[in-house]
Amino acid sequence: MAIPTNRLSELLARKGTLLADGGMGTGLFEIGLSSGAPGELWNLDHPDRVEQVHQGFVGAGSDIILTNTFGANRYRFQLHGSVDMVREINIAAARLARKVADAAGRTVIVAGSMGPSGEMLEPIGERKASDVEEAFVEQAAALKEGGVDVAWIETMFFEEELGAAVRAAERAGLAYVLTMTFDTGGRTMMGLKPEAAIKLPKRHGWHPVGFGANCGVGPAQLIDSVLALVKGSTPGDVIVAKANCGIPQVGDDMKVHYSGTPEIMADYAILARAAGAGIVGGCCGTAPEHLAAMRHALDTRPKGPPPTYAEIEKLLGPVKITTEAPKKT
């Protein structure tokens, strides 16, 4: 199936390296969302606050913003008794992001966030991939109706679920970006290494705009994932890096705080670009002040050669090496 021409590919061709956004959940928690509450419902209940988070990311210089729909699929919404609201919430979320993006005065891509279903698929679990695919089709179609430019299929662990989401995006007529999470010894939960994961599109006939890593265990380890992704890539592949803002820690206030500073995230952005990423952003814990530092670094510092592990560890902290190149010095 042919993937439609999309604005993300066009912007990549024009700018070379793009800055994605930060942690939507982090932003919502900062302005009142209770821990454990479904932030996706705020697309209807508090649209002004969702817009506020998007605006913070755009104001910091993001070229791409993700809709507030990470868990907005029927399986996750069953937990909240909101299955009948899937379409409405995804459309509303897409329109909120679209409104902010279109008012930016420059090209800002709206990506429809599609996170895991929360189900265990066959052969590990009992849920059929075809059932999950239908749930993703419902979400992708609503995101497209709301005006997203691309689907952003993120934080995936299972090859089977990734495939279900890809088929759904294609059925909805959306271009798509894919990211997986490598945080168990440099592998996904199911044991897939980055250099093997990036070969999945070619094996299955998928055509993502970009493929990469998000979340995980901090920026240093994510750079290692980027190096491994590049090692397994082919010319023309766009690598995505969207790291957590350091390591999560529970403070005296019993809230989760991340160890990354704006300076650390700026260094991470530069190292990610040097390692081969064409789209760089933040995940959990990443706020506008981190993104602003990343934007400034990308705009003012020259692109260097792929970093050594000594350089990564000096700037970002320890790395558990999962690929053979480049050698640690």
VMD Tcl script that draws the C-alpha trace (Angstrom):
set ca {
  {0.00 0.00 0.00}
  {1.39 3.39 -0.97}
  {1.99 5.85 1.86}
  {0.77 9.38 1.05}
  {3.18 12.27 0.66}
  {3.44 13.89 4.06}
  {4.50 17.18 5.58}
  {6.94 15.51 7.97}
  {9.08 14.12 5.14}
  {8.99 17.49 3.43}
  {10.13 19.30 6.59}
  {12.89 16.76 7.16}
  {14.14 17.31 3.63}
  {14.18 21.05 4.21}
  {15.69 21.25 7.70}
  {17.75 18.06 8.04}
  {17.34 17.63 11.81}
  {14.02 18.20 13.57}
  {13.25 18.82 17.24}
  {10.30 16.83 18.58}
  {8.44 17.73 21.77}
  {8.72 16.59 25.38}
  {6.64 14.73 27.94}
  {2.90 15.43 27.63}
  {2.14 13.56 30.85}
  {4.85 15.51 32.66}
  {3.32 18.77 31.49}
  {-0.18 17.77 32.56}
  {0.97 16.63 36.01}
  {2.62 20.02 36.50}
  {-0.73 21.79 35.99}
  {-2.97 19.58 38.07}
  {-3.45 16.10 36.64}
  {-3.60 13.56 39.46}
  {-1.18 10.63 39.44}
  {-2.79 7.63 37.77}
  {-5.58 9.67 36.19}
  {-6.13 9.33 32.40}
  {-4.77 12.55 30.97}
  {-6.48 11.88 27.64}
  {-9.83 12.84 29.18}
  {-8.50 16.36 29.60}
  {-8.84 16.83 25.83}
  {-12.54 17.29 26.61}
  {-12.54 18.31 30.27}
  {-9.66 20.82 30.23}
  {-8.75 21.57 26.60}
  {-7.13 24.87 27.59}
  {-4.61 23.03 29.76}
  {-3.73 20.57 27.00}
  {-3.24 23.53 24.66}
  {-1.00 25.11 27.30}
  {1.33 22.10 27.24}
  {1.46 22.06 23.44}
  {2.13 25.80 23.40}
  {5.02 25.37 25.81}
  {6.64 22.88 23.46}
  {6.08 25.02 20.37}
  {7.34 28.11 22.18}
  {10.51 26.21 23.07}
  {11.14 25.49 19.39}
  {9.68 22.04 18.71}
  {9.10 21.17 15.07}
  {6.83 18.24 15.99}
  {4.15 17.99 18.70}
  {2.41 14.76 19.67}
  {-1.29 14.65 20.43}
  {-2.48 13.87 23.96}
  {-3.65 10.39 22.93}
  {-0.94 7.96 24.06}
  {-3.46 5.65 25.74}
  {-6.57 6.67 23.81}
  {-7.48 3.22 22.49}
  {-10.44 1.06 23.45}
  {-8.46 -1.45 25.49}
  {-6.93 1.17 27.78}
  {-10.19 3.09 27.95}
  {-11.96 -0.03 29.23}
  {-10.09 0.56 32.48}
  {-11.81 3.93 32.84}
  {-15.25 2.99 31.48}
  {-14.73 5.33 28.54}
  {-14.73 3.01 25.51}
  {-17.54 4.96 23.87}
  {-15.39 8.12 23.95}
  {-12.42 6.85 21.92}
  {-13.34 8.58 18.68}
  {-14.43 11.83 20.32}
  {-11.29 12.15 22.43}
  {-8.89 11.40 19.58}
  {-10.57 13.93 17.30}
  {-10.57 16.55 20.05}
  {-6.89 15.94 20.84}
  {-5.88 16.22 17.20}
  {-7.79 19.48 16.81}
  {-6.20 20.98 19.93}
  {-2.70 20.20 18.68}
  {-3.60 21.36 15.19}
  {-4.84 24.70 16.55}
  {-1.55 25.35 18.36}
  {0.58 24.17 15.44}
  {-1.25 26.29 12.88}
  {-0.85 29.41 15.02}
  {2.93 28.98 15.33}
  {3.86 31.11 12.34}
  {6.10 28.33 11.01}
  {5.68 24.69 10.04}
  {4.93 22.52 13.07}
  {4.01 18.90 12.46}
  {1.11 17.35 14.39}
  {1.77 13.68 15.10}
  {-1.00 11.42 16.38}
  {0.38 9.56 19.41}
  {-0.55 5.87 19.47}
  {0.88 3.96 22.43}
  {0.57 0.27 23.29}
  {-2.84 -1.30 23.73}
  {-1.89 -2.73 27.10}
  {-2.84 -6.21 25.88}
  {-0.64 -9.30 25.65}
  {-0.79 -10.56 22.07}
  {-0.57 -14.10 20.79}
  {1.53 -16.21 21.08}
  {2.58 -14.72 24.45}
  {-0.95 -13.79 25.51}
  {-4.49 -14.47 24.40}
  {-5.33 -11.33 22.46}
  {-5.31 -11.66 18.68}
  {-3.28 -9.15 16.69}
  {-6.29 -8.64 14.42}
  {-8.36 -7.44 17.39}
  {-5.69 -4.95 18.43}
  {-5.38 -3.81 14.83}
  {-9.08 -2.91 14.76}
  {-8.66 -0.89 17.94}
  {-5.75 0.98 16.39}
  {-7.74 1.58 13.19}
  {-10.45 3.22 15.29}
  {-7.87 5.49 16.88}
  {-5.92 6.26 13.70}
  {-9.05 7.12 11.73}
  {-10.18 9.55 14.45}
  {-6.75 11.17 14.61}
  {-6.79 11.65 10.86}
  {-10.28 13.14 11.05}
  {-8.99 15.58 13.64}
  {-6.20 16.74 11.33}
  {-2.92 15.05 12.26}
  {-0.13 14.99 9.71}
  {1.23 11.56 10.64}
  {0.64 8.74 13.12}
  {3.32 8.45 15.82}
  {3.36 4.83 16.98}
  {5.46 4.86 20.13}
  {6.80 2.97 23.15}
  {6.24 -0.41 21.51}
  {7.72 -3.67 22.82}
  {6.09 -6.38 20.68}
  {6.79 -6.96 17.00}
  {3.23 -8.25 16.60}
  {1.68 -5.15 18.16}
  {3.92 -2.85 16.16}
  {2.70 -4.59 13.01}
  {-0.93 -4.21 14.06}
  {-0.44 -0.47 14.56}
  {1.34 -0.09 11.21}
  {-1.47 -1.85 9.36}
  {-3.98 0.38 11.13}
  {-2.14 3.56 10.13}
  {-1.94 2.37 6.54}
  {-5.64 1.50 6.50}
  {-6.39 5.00 7.80}
  {-4.24 6.51 5.05}
  {-1.68 8.02 7.40}
  {2.09 8.15 7.09}
  {3.71 6.96 10.30}
  {6.73 7.09 12.59}
  {7.68 4.08 14.73}
  {9.55 4.03 18.03}
  {10.26 1.16 20.37}
  {11.55 1.16 23.95}
  {14.85 -0.56 24.68}
  {15.31 -0.68 28.42}
  {15.90 -4.29 29.44}
  {19.60 -4.85 28.89}
  {19.45 -2.70 25.75}
  {16.53 -4.71 24.37}
  {12.77 -4.43 24.26}
  {10.74 -6.31 26.85}
  {10.56 -9.16 24.35}
  {14.33 -9.25 23.83}
  {14.59 -7.38 20.52}
  {17.80 -5.42 19.99}
  {17.77 -2.02 18.22}
  {19.89 -3.21 15.28}
  {17.38 -6.02 14.68}
  {14.32 -3.86 15.32}
  {15.19 -1.37 12.60}
  {15.21 -4.21 10.07}
  {11.53 -5.01 10.78}
  {10.15 -2.51 8.23}
  {12.15 -4.02 5.39}
  {11.23 -7.55 6.44}
  {7.51 -6.77 6.63}
  {7.22 -4.24 3.81}
  {6.45 -1.29 6.08}
  {7.40 2.24 5.02}
  {7.81 4.46 8.10}
  {8.93 8.06 7.81}
  {11.21 7.39 10.77}
  {12.14 4.58 13.14}
  {13.75 4.94 16.53}
  {13.78 4.71 20.29}
  {11.89 6.52 23.02}
  {11.55 6.49 26.80}
  {14.01 3.93 28.25}
  {16.42 4.57 31.10}
  {17.84 8.01 30.36}
  {19.66 9.94 27.64}
  {23.01 8.14 27.85}
  {21.46 4.74 27.27}
  {19.27 6.09 24.49}
  {22.35 7.33 22.62}
  {23.60 3.76 22.76}
  {20.29 2.65 21.21}
  {20.70 5.24 18.45}
  {24.18 3.95 17.65}
  {22.79 0.42 17.44}
  {19.87 1.56 15.26}
  {22.28 3.27 12.89}
  {24.40 0.12 12.78}
  {21.40 -1.88 11.56}
  {20.02 0.79 9.24}
  {20.23 1.28 5.50}
  {20.96 4.57 3.68}
  {17.98 6.90 3.80}
  {16.59 5.62 7.09}
  {15.53 8.42 9.46}
  {16.45 7.63 13.06}
  {14.35 8.99 15.93}
  {15.70 9.68 19.44}
  {13.25 10.67 22.18}
  {14.89 10.10 25.57}
  {13.58 10.48 29.07}
  {14.96 13.53 30.88}
  {17.44 11.62 32.99}
  {16.56 9.00 35.59}
  {13.29 9.18 37.57}
  {13.62 9.68 41.31}
  {10.96 10.01 44.02}
  {11.52 13.22 45.98}
  {10.65 14.16 49.54}
  {7.31 15.41 48.21}
  {6.59 11.82 47.02}
  {6.48 13.04 43.43}
  {8.60 11.69 40.56}
  {11.39 14.00 39.46}
  {13.88 13.45 36.63}
  {17.60 14.03 36.99}
  {18.18 15.68 33.63}
  {19.00 19.39 33.47}
  {18.64 21.67 30.44}
  {22.41 21.46 30.01}
  {22.38 17.65 30.04}
  {19.51 17.51 27.55}
  {21.29 19.99 25.28}
  {24.36 17.73 25.27}
  {22.10 14.73 24.64}
  {20.55 16.45 21.60}
  {23.97 17.16 20.12}
  {25.19 13.61 20.75}
  {21.98 12.12 19.32}
  {22.39 14.13 16.13}
  {26.07 13.18 15.89}
  {25.16 9.52 16.45}
  {22.83 9.65 13.45}
  {19.39 10.78 14.63}
  {17.37 12.96 12.27}
  {14.56 13.59 14.77}
  {15.54 14.42 18.36}
  {13.18 15.05 21.23}
  {12.42 14.23 24.84}
  {10.09 11.84 26.58}
  {9.11 11.57 30.27}
  {10.30 14.50 32.38}
  {11.18 16.70 29.41}
  {9.76 20.20 29.85}
  {9.90 23.37 27.72}
  {13.08 24.59 29.44}
  {14.86 21.38 28.40}
  {13.59 21.68 24.83}
  {14.64 25.33 24.60}
  {18.19 24.33 25.55}
  {18.09 21.50 22.99}
  {16.83 23.89 20.30}
  {19.60 26.37 21.02}
  {22.25 23.66 20.97}
  {21.05 22.19 17.68}
  {20.93 25.64 16.11}
  {24.30 26.89 17.32}
  {26.64 23.93 17.69}
  {28.18 22.25 14.64}
  {27.44 18.61 13.93}
  {30.33 16.40 14.99}
  {31.37 12.81 14.30}
  {29.64 9.87 16.03}
  {30.46 10.04 19.74}
  {32.68 7.58 21.56}
  {31.40 5.98 24.73}
  {33.95 8.00 26.70}
  {32.32 11.18 25.37}
  {28.80 9.93 26.09}
  {29.67 8.98 29.66}
  {31.53 12.23 30.29}
  {28.51 14.31 29.31}
  {25.52 12.11 30.13}
  {26.61 9.43 32.57}
  {27.21 5.66 32.54}
  {26.18 3.51 29.60}
  {25.65 -0.22 29.42}
  {27.01 -0.84 25.94}
  {24.74 -2.92 23.70}
  {26.44 -2.50 20.33}
  {30.01 -3.01 19.19}
  {30.60 0.30 17.44}
  {32.03 2.73 18.10}
  {34.54 1.22 20.48}
  {34.79 2.63 23.96}
  {37.98 4.65 24.47}
}
mol new
graphics top color blue
foreach p $ca { graphics top sphere $p radius 0.5 }
foreach p [lrange $ca 0 end-1] q [lrange $ca 1 end] { graphics top cylinder $p $q radius 0.2 }
display resetview
